Amino acid sequence: MRIGTKAFDFTGNHTYVMGILNVTPDSFSDGGNYCKKDAAMRHVEEMIKQGADIIDVGGESTRPGYIAISVEEEAERVVSVIGEIKKRYDIPVSIDTYKAPVMEAALSAGADMANDIWGLKYDLFFAPKEKKSVWNCGTMAEIIAKHDVPVCITHNRKEAEYDNLIQDMLSDGKESIRIGETAGIKRSRMILDPGIGFGKTYEQNLEILANLDRFHEWQMPLLLAASRKSVIGLTLGLPADEREEGTVVTSVLAAQNHWNMVRVHDVEKNVRAIRMLEKIMGVKAER
């Protein structure tokens, strides 16, 4: 799959690292650290040096209990940063938003990939009955199809209610794929994320991590975004800024299961852990 100027090999031989850039004052882990453009650019440069393969820009916190901001404020936060990254660095940029107008603005500003935490279903869940979209510009799927960029489709539900967690998630993912294809998004442009922390309980998040092999049933590239999330904090009894060891474990787990990408805050530690694991696995494969 090509994202921006870079070709990604999603055959399962390597796990890429997506570095997180939150230009928000209230993100659960690093809120306020990179709101100013100079600080954001320094962090991007640092993540590139540490081995990031793609940068994921977010302009609104989606932590539990977050306060939603306006489309205009979110777009203002991300557009200038995306433009500056594309001007300075040759690295693919992803935009993390569930708002179709913000997605439109970010992709128009040069973002190479969409990252939607509602799995193309925000309109399905929240649009008035007489309308197909919450937004005047069209649905999220339509915006992404228009720009013909890859999209990370994150599993999510309004409530953490399931009959059979993994099987229900697999079915939900297929529905998101259908929504995307109906809007004109090519299946070859889709990546799926099981949505750790979105519409799941602590126990359900652990069950997902224990069953990463099952998600290959989607037959799609897979991304794991567990970095510093509450499933780690609750397991270890640690605040968000002390969850790196737990995050590295989830990244290694993803690589062991031949997942294609992990989304993390601390790029350096996760890149090193994955590199070490892949070297060991490579030696084993040669025997």
WOGI-V44675 format. One record per backbone hydrogen bond with DSSP energy under -1.0 kcal/mol. CO is the residue of the C=O (numbers start at 1). NH is the residue of the N-H. Records with the same first field share a line. If there is no record, write none. Layout:
BEGIN
CO = NH + NH
END
This chain:
BEGIN
1 = 8
3 = 6
6 = 3
16 = 262
17 = 53 + 54
18 = 264
19 = 56
21 = 58
24 = 32
27 = 31
30 = 33
36 = 40
37 = 41
38 = 42
39 = 43
40 = 44
41 = 45
42 = 46
43 = 47
44 = 48
45 = 49
46 = 50
47 = 52
48 = 51
54 = 19
55 = 94
56 = 21
57 = 96
58 = 23
63 = 66
70 = 74
71 = 75
72 = 76
73 = 77
74 = 78
75 = 79
78 = 82
79 = 83
80 = 84
81 = 85
82 = 86
83 = 87
84 = 88
85 = 89
89 = 91
92 = 55
93 = 112 + 113
94 = 57
95 = 115
99 = 103
100 = 104
101 = 105
102 = 106
103 = 107
104 = 108
105 = 109
106 = 111
107 = 110
113 = 95
114 = 152
115 = 97
116 = 119 + 154
118 = 121
121 = 125
122 = 126
123 = 127
128 = 131
139 = 143
140 = 144
141 = 145
142 = 146
143 = 147
144 = 148 + 149
150 = 114
151 = 191
152 = 116
153 = 193
159 = 161
164 = 168
165 = 169
166 = 170
167 = 171
168 = 172
169 = 173
170 = 174
171 = 175
172 = 176
173 = 177
174 = 178
175 = 179
176 = 180
177 = 181
178 = 182
179 = 183
180 = 185
186 = 189
187 = 190
189 = 151
191 = 153
192 = 223
193 = 155
195 = 198
201 = 205
202 = 206
203 = 207
204 = 208
205 = 209
206 = 210
208 = 211
211 = 214
213 = 216
214 = 217
215 = 218
216 = 219
221 = 192
222 = 260 + 261
224 = 263
226 = 229
229 = 232 + 233
230 = 234
231 = 235
232 = 236
233 = 237 + 238
239 = 242
240 = 243
243 = 247
244 = 248
245 = 249
246 = 250
247 = 251
248 = 252
249 = 253
250 = 254
251 = 255
252 = 256
253 = 257
254 = 259
255 = 258
260 = 16
261 = 224
262 = 18
264 = 20
265 = 267
266 = 270
267 = 271
268 = 272
269 = 273
270 = 274
271 = 275
272 = 276
273 = 277
274 = 278
275 = 279
276 = 280
277 = 281
278 = 282
279 = 283
280 = 284
281 = 285
282 = 286
END
